[in-house]
Amino acid sequence: MLAHIRDDVRSVQERDPAARSVLEVFLCYPGLWAVWIHRVSHALWGAKLLLPARVLSQMARFFTGVDIHPGANLGHRLFIDHATGVVIGETSIVGDDVTMYQGVTLGGTGKQHGKRHPTIHDRVFIGNNANILGNITVGENSRIGAGSVVLSDVPPNSTVVGVPGHIVYRGGERVLLTDPHDIKDPLSDALIALSARVEELEGRLGCLAPGADPFTAEEAERLAYRQELDRMREYVSMGEGI
């Protein structure tokens, strides 16, 4: 236990430039205390002392602002920065060297039994107020942007942003979404229908003979106006013609 505590304090000093001393980390980082208390409540949960485990987790929630269910499995060197509002559900699995910020939720999407919370692999970064919901997996070395809502699996070495979350970087390369079917937005059906309608109208217009450009006359007037301004610029710059 003491070895884990030293390891956790050292990892905070490595990841947070605001950590100036071991004593400051030990006294002023509620996320660490939440993790340490969870290790005790998780041991009680494993020993089938369910009620004491839940009571201890609720005490930790009161003092640290972090709600970690005793059944959750947490890896080594988990760093919860600022801590307030973090929720980690019962069947969540968190790997080693994971970093979370305030407001993160590892939650479920329904009342089903069994594995219903996310699995977070090693070295994942989760921005503040991100929500990772359901029995999904976030691959190692991935980054979840602040405020994102992740509802599907994330491959390793990926960056996810948005509501719902979509991959913008994978393996260090930019991922461009060009197909409305890949957006996974509540309005994606409307976008798909609009795209199909535009293609249909373009097809109809392609059958018609090209007519005169309705903006030709307007563009000619604009060009004449610019030429007139160019002729007057010399006089205006000398203070004449005012």
Helices and strands as residue ranges (DSSP letters): H 2-15, H 22-28, H 30-46, H 50-64, E 67-68, E 73-74, E 79-80, E 87-88, E 93-94, E 99-100, E 105-107, E 119-120, E 125-126, E 131-133, E 137-138, E 143-144, E 149-150, E 158-161, E 166-170, E 173-174, G 180-182, H 188-206, H 216-237
